[in-house]
């Protein structure tokens, strides 16, 4: 699986390990089902697998860079007002 350098994104080793484990488990649990759904929708297994892999990679990079859920942003805005 793809791993980003923690020093660039200011994560300590424990945070990096936890994030890697979480995302690897998510990929293990959901990749097959998502690939089958993509195949059902577009009728091309290779393209479906590529789309699923791209989605996981984009999600991984977003989370490693410190991405937050929209609900987290609303909570922080409401707390500061």
C-alpha positions in Angstrom: 0.0 0.0 0.0 1.1 3.6 -0.6 2.7 5.4 2.4 3.4 9.1 2.7 6.3 10.5 4.6 5.1 11.8 8.0 7.8 14.5 8.3 6.3 16.4 5.4 2.8 16.4 6.9 3.9 16.9 10.6 2.6 13.6 11.9 4.4 11.7 14.6 5.1 8.0 14.1 2.2 6.8 16.2 -0.3 9.0 14.2 1.2 7.8 11.0 0.9 4.1 12.0 -2.7 4.5 13.2 -3.7 6.3 10.0 -1.9 3.7 7.8 -3.6 0.9 9.7 -7.1 2.5 9.5 -6.8 3.2 5.8 -5.3 -0.3 5.0 -8.2 -1.9 6.9 -10.7 0.2 5.0 -9.2 -0.8 1.7 -9.2 -4.4 2.7 -12.8 -4.3 3.9 -14.3 -2.2 1.0 -12.2 -2.5 -2.1 -13.8 -5.7 -3.4 -17.3 -4.5 -3.0 -16.6 -1.1 -4.4 -14.8 -2.6 -7.4 -17.8 -4.9 -8.0 -20.2 -1.9 -7.8 -18.0 0.1 -10.2 -17.9 -2.9 -12.6 -21.7 -3.1 -12.5 -22.0 0.6 -13.3 -19.4 0.9 -16.1 -19.0 -2.7 -17.3 -15.2 -2.5 -17.4 -13.4 -4.4 -14.6 -10.0 -2.7 -15.1 -11.5 0.8 -15.2 -13.6 0.1 -12.2 -10.6 -1.1 -10.2 -8.7 2.0 -11.3 -11.5 4.3 -10.1 -11.7 2.6 -6.8 -8.0 2.8 -6.3 -7.9 6.5 -7.3 -10.7 7.2 -4.8 -8.7 5.4 -2.0 -5.5 7.3 -2.9 -7.3 10.7 -2.9 -8.9 9.9 0.4 -5.6 8.8 1.9 -3.8 11.9 0.8 -6.6 14.1 2.0 -6.6 12.6 5.4 -2.8 12.5 5.7 -2.7 16.2 5.0 -5.0 16.8 7.9 -8.4 16.9 6.1 -11.4 17.3 8.3 -15.1 16.4 7.9 -17.5 19.2 7.1 -19.2 18.5 10.4 -15.9 19.2 12.2 -15.6 22.5 10.5 -19.2 23.5 11.5 -18.5 22.6 15.1 -15.3 24.7 15.2 -17.0 27.7 13.6 -20.0 27.5 16.0 -17.7 27.3 19.0 -15.7 30.4 18.0 -18.8 32.6 17.6 
